[in-house]
Amino acid sequence: VEDDLENNRLEQALSECERAIQLKPDFAIAYHYRGKIYAEMGQPENALVNYQKAIELDPEFQDAWENMLSVELELEEKFEESTAKHHLDQAIEYINNDEPEKAFAECEAAKPYLPGIAIAYNYLGLILQTLNQLELAIDSYRKAIQLNPRFYAARSNLASARVSWEEEQYHLFSNLSPIDTEETGVEFDESKIPESDEPLPQWLYMDEKAFLLVGWPGHRTRQGRSGYDPLESDFELARMEGVMIHLLLARKFRTRNPIYLLLMAFVGVVYFFFGILPFMVGDLSGIFAGITSIPYSMIGLLLLVNVYLSLQFKKPAEYEENGYPFF
């Protein structure tokens, strides 16, 4: 084949490649040579398809990568003047003019003319994502990655679109009450999910805030997270501490559970005196230690206040049936 190429016997070289591919369909070199032949014939689209196939069979085929990128560059220059690019540019104009329906129609009109290059499908994906057509945008980014696995811009955009899609699913399904479902008409039947080794989508059973908000209980244990990220663990701890301090200040950290009341009283007394005792030393070091311990005294005092209020007042009626031990 190489000898035929050097002597410009393209048809004979192409026949040799076809024969080699028939005998061995997973022969990456044959696809690479067929791509070179089509490039010499002035058929860059066919050349690109064969280079992509060679890379699919052998991802480390450096010559195929170089030739594919060279042909892609040629097709990108043609794409700039193509009908598909004109439709996509017009879609952006419609988006800027707040006419999403017309923009989507232009995207649909561009699809039949899109060349088989990653940049074209990535461009289409960006426009579809702007139109909030997330599933179609994800499909476009996947196509771009399929055409060029090293096109990292498409991979980044795909990740962004998937996050947006997940957020949309949480917003739609995670917090719907039966009344909301009747009013919006949004329903989801879990029995229709096909059996798979993949875990169920978390928006079926996980609170929206737990997925979206760093520090919310459950955020660091959602799918794709190990639960050992120290920053996310710290965020979650800080949020829980903040919730408890807020309840203490609002005098709503109350309970009727006697065990909890005893623990609160014990911790309150310990914290209160831990903050006061340093002042009893009488020297400068004691005063300094006492000033730094004031927060402990405040927390202890607030715990004792909430214990006192818990003993004085009954649990409000609106909290009787919610199952929460604190109110």
Secondary structure, DSSP 8 states (H G I E B T S, - for coil): -HHHHHTT-HHHHHHHHHHHHHH-TT-HHHHHHHHHHHHHTT-HHHHHHHHHHHHHH-TT-HHHHHHHHHHHHHHHHHHTTSHHHHHHHHHHHHHHTT-HHHHHHHHHHHGGG--S-HHHHHHHHHHHHHTT-HHHHHHHHHHHHHH-TT-HHHHHHHHHHHHHHHHHHIIIIIT--HHHHHHH-----GGGS---SS---GGGTS-HHHHHSTTSTTGGGSTT--S--HHHHHHHHHHHHHHHHHHHHTT------HHHHHHHHHHHHHHHHHHHGGGGG-SHHHHHHHHHTHHHHHHHHHHHHHHHHHHHS---GGGTTS--S--
